[in-house]
Amino acid sequence: MTRTKPRSTARASAVLVEGRSDERAVLAAAALLGHDLAAAGVGVIPIGGAMAIRRAVAEHGLGGAGLRLAGLIDIGEVRHVCRALFGGADVEPYPGALASAGFFVCDRDLEDELIRALGIEGVEAVLTEHGDLDRFRKFQHQPAHRHEPVTDQLHRFLGTTAGRKISYGTHLVEALAPETLPAPLRSVLEHVL
């Protein structure tokens, strides 16, 4: 799947995400809600990690390409985004400043949000559908992981093989009902649409 770029419109926007798995999740969520991001002039841009946020804001925001920016943030990366958006401060200048600026925080990260939204049984059903449940069961029994909570095991498993995290960015969202989309994912789409 290729990265979506906004069409040239007066209200072109971009959702900045850390990587390809988040990009796929945003695209899948838009489709789940019946939105065509490209037709709406909205692009989804993976920036290569939160440390690249300052460059991405400069390149794609008002001082660069002139796009109206929004984004998804892992809770551990809030300080980097605050520095880029709020003049070097490590924290929001007031409660809700990130959301007002169109940046929405995932508790831990987007994969964790999706795991909570689907629940353990729901994620395992998705793993079954895509032929990965047996691999996950073997992973669960490895000495390094056997005593972890199942949600942590699922989180780690999704990131263990090249491409798995990216493909499950789509698969997990597609397994959700529209009303169960995690709040940060729903909010970032509402903000740009």
Backbone torsions as a table, in degrees:
resi	resn	phi	psi	omega
1	MET	NA	137.2	-178.8
2	THR	-95.3	152.7	178.5
3	ARG	-63.1	138.7	179.1
4	THR	-86.7	136.1	175.4
5	LYS	-113.3	141.0	-179.5
6	PRO	-67.9	143.7	171.9
7	ARG	-71.0	157.5	179.9
8	SER	-73.3	103.1	177.6
9	THR	-135.3	166.6	-180.0
10	ALA	-66.5	-23.7	-175.8
11	ARG	-117.6	38.8	-179.1
12	ALA	-63.8	135.4	-178.4
13	SER	-131.6	163.9	175.0
14	ALA	-142.5	140.6	172.8
15	VAL	-100.9	117.2	177.2
16	LEU	-87.6	129.3	178.2
17	VAL	-130.8	158.2	-176.6
18	GLU	-67.0	-44.8	-174.2
19	GLY	-149.6	-172.5	-174.7
20	ARG	-66.3	-33.7	-179.9
21	SER	-66.5	-39.5	177.0
22	ASP	-67.5	-38.7	176.7
23	GLU	-57.8	-48.4	-179.2
24	ARG	-62.6	-38.6	179.7
25	ALA	-65.6	-42.0	179.1
26	VAL	-64.2	-44.2	179.0
27	LEU	-62.7	-42.7	179.1
28	ALA	-66.0	-39.1	179.3
29	ALA	-65.0	-41.3	177.5
30	ALA	-61.2	-44.5	178.7
31	ALA	-62.8	-41.8	178.9
32	LEU	-59.2	-35.6	-180.0
33	LEU	-89.0	0.8	177.0
34	GLY	81.8	24.0	-179.3
35	HIS	-104.9	140.4	172.6
36	ASP	-104.4	100.5	-175.0
37	LEU	-61.9	-42.3	-179.1
38	ALA	-61.5	-43.7	179.5
39	ALA	-64.7	-28.3	179.4
40	ALA	-86.0	1.0	179.7
41	GLY	76.8	27.9	-177.9
42	VAL	-114.3	125.3	174.1
43	GLY	-104.0	158.4	174.1
44	VAL	-119.7	120.3	-171.8
45	ILE	-121.4	110.2	172.4
46	PRO	-72.4	130.9	-174.2
47	ILE	-103.7	-4.0	178.0
48	GLY	84.3	31.1	177.6
49	GLY	107.8	155.8	-174.6
50	ALA	-63.4	-26.6	-179.8
51	MET	-65.7	-15.9	-179.6
52	ALA	-92.9	7.1	-173.8
53	ILE	-64.1	-40.3	-178.8
54	ARG	-60.9	-45.7	178.2
55	ARG	-62.8	-43.0	-178.1
56	ALA	-64.7	-40.7	178.5
57	VAL	-64.9	-42.6	179.6
58	ALA	-65.7	-40.0	-176.8
59	GLU	-74.5	-41.0	-172.1
60	HIS	-103.7	-20.5	-175.7
61	GLY	-79.8	-161.3	-174.7
62	LEU	-58.4	-33.9	179.9
63	GLY	-79.8	-8.2	-179.3
64	GLY	-119.3	-107.8	-178.1
65	ALA	-72.2	-12.6	176.7
66	GLY	80.6	21.1	-179.8
67	LEU	-82.2	148.5	171.4
68	ARG	-78.8	118.4	-172.4
69	LEU	-98.7	149.9	171.6
70	ALA	-144.5	173.9	178.8
71	GLY	-173.0	166.3	172.8
72	LEU	-109.4	139.3	-176.7
73	ILE	-129.9	136.7	168.8
74	ASP	-76.0	145.3	-175.3
75	ILE	-57.8	-33.8	-180.0
76	GLY	-72.7	-8.1	-177.0
77	GLU	-110.0	7.5	-176.3
78	VAL	-56.8	-41.4	-176.9
79	ARG	-61.2	-37.0	179.7
80	HIS	-66.0	-41.3	-179.2
81	VAL	-70.3	-41.0	176.9
82	CYS	-59.6	-43.1	178.9
83	ARG	-59.0	-41.5	-177.8
84	ALA	-71.8	-35.7	-174.5
85	LEU	-92.1	-30.0	-169.8
86	PHE	-120.2	40.4	171.2
87	GLY	65.7	34.9	174.2
88	GLY	95.7	-6.5	179.1
89	ALA	-72.0	143.3	179.1
90	ASP	-79.9	-11.5	-175.8
91	VAL	-132.7	165.6	176.9
92	GLU	-64.1	139.9	178.1
93	PRO	-68.2	-21.6	174.9
94	TYR	-155.4	154.9	-179.9
95	PRO	-58.3	130.1	179.3
96	GLY	89.8	2.9	-178.5
97	ALA	-62.8	-39.6	179.0
98	LEU	-62.5	-47.3	179.8
99	ALA	-62.8	-39.6	177.4
100	SER	-61.7	-33.0	178.7
101	ALA	-82.7	-3.2	177.6
102	GLY	93.0	13.3	-179.4
103	PHE	-111.8	124.9	-171.2
104	PHE	-118.8	136.0	-170.3
105	VAL	-96.0	127.8	173.7
106	CYS	-90.8	133.7	176.5
107	ASP	-71.7	113.8	-169.6
108	ARG	74.7	-78.7	175.6
109	ASP	-162.9	178.6	-175.4
110	LEU	-66.0	-37.2	178.3
111	GLU	-59.7	-41.5	178.9
112	ASP	-63.8	-40.7	176.1
113	GLU	-59.7	-43.5	-178.5
114	LEU	-68.3	-38.9	177.6
115	ILE	-61.8	-44.7	178.6
116	ARG	-63.9	-40.8	-178.3
117	ALA	-64.1	-39.7	-179.3
118	LEU	-84.0	-29.7	-173.5
119	GLY	80.4	162.7	-176.6
120	ILE	-58.3	-48.1	-178.5
121	GLU	-62.6	-39.1	178.7
122	GLY	-64.3	-43.6	178.3
123	VAL	-65.5	-41.6	178.6
124	GLU	-63.8	-33.8	175.8
125	ALA	-64.9	-39.3	177.4
126	VAL	-66.5	-41.1	176.7
127	LEU	-60.9	-41.6	177.8
128	THR	-61.3	-47.3	-178.6
129	GLU	-58.1	-31.7	-176.1
130	HIS	-106.7	15.9	172.6
131	GLY	74.3	22.7	-176.7
132	ASP	-113.2	1.6	-176.3
133	LEU	-65.0	-42.8	178.9
134	ASP	-61.6	-40.3	177.2
135	ARG	-62.4	-41.0	178.6
136	PHE	-64.2	-41.7	179.1
137	ARG	-61.0	-41.1	176.8
138	LYS	-64.4	-41.6	178.4
139	PHE	-60.1	-41.9	-178.7
140	GLN	-60.7	-29.4	-175.8
141	HIS	-91.3	-1.4	175.9
142	GLN	-67.6	140.8	-176.7
143	PRO	-53.5	-35.7	-178.2
144	ALA	-69.6	-18.4	-173.4
145	HIS	-121.1	-12.0	-169.9
146	ARG	-64.4	-21.5	-179.0
147	HIS	-102.5	4.2	177.6
148	GLU	-78.4	152.9	171.8
149	PRO	-60.3	150.0	-176.5
150	VAL	-59.0	-37.2	179.5
151	THR	-62.3	-38.5	176.6
152	ASP	-67.9	-38.6	177.1
153	GLN	-61.0	-45.8	178.6
154	LEU	-60.6	-44.9	-179.3
155	HIS	-59.0	-47.9	-179.9
156	ARG	-66.2	-42.1	-178.2
157	PHE	-59.5	-41.4	-178.2
158	LEU	-61.4	-25.7	-178.2
159	GLY	-101.6	8.1	-173.2
160	THR	-82.6	-24.3	-175.7
161	THR	-121.6	138.8	179.7
162	ALA	-54.9	127.4	177.6
163	GLY	90.6	-21.1	-177.7
164	ARG	-64.6	-46.7	-178.8
165	LYS	-61.0	-38.2	-179.9
166	ILE	-65.9	-49.7	-177.6
167	SER	-66.5	-35.8	179.6
168	TYR	-75.1	-15.7	170.6
169	GLY	-57.9	-37.6	176.3
170	THR	-80.6	-50.2	-174.0
171	HIS	-58.0	-42.5	-177.7
172	LEU	-67.9	-41.2	177.8
173	VAL	-64.6	-43.2	-178.7
174	GLU	-62.7	-23.1	179.3
175	ALA	-82.1	-9.4	-178.6
176	LEU	-86.5	154.1	166.4
177	ALA	-83.3	148.3	-178.4
178	PRO	-51.0	-38.9	-177.2
179	GLU	-73.9	-9.0	179.7
180	THR	-103.9	7.2	176.2
181	LEU	-57.8	137.5	177.2
182	PRO	-57.6	144.5	-175.3
183	ALA	-54.6	-44.1	-178.9
184	PRO	-62.4	-37.6	-179.7
185	LEU	-68.3	-45.2	177.4
186	ARG	-64.0	-43.1	-176.5
187	SER	-66.0	-39.3	-179.1
188	VAL	-66.7	-35.6	177.7
189	LEU	-70.0	-42.7	177.5
190	GLU	-60.4	-37.8	-177.8
191	HIS	-65.1	-41.4	-176.6
192	VAL	-87.7	-16.3	-180.0
193	LEU	-103.0	NA	NA
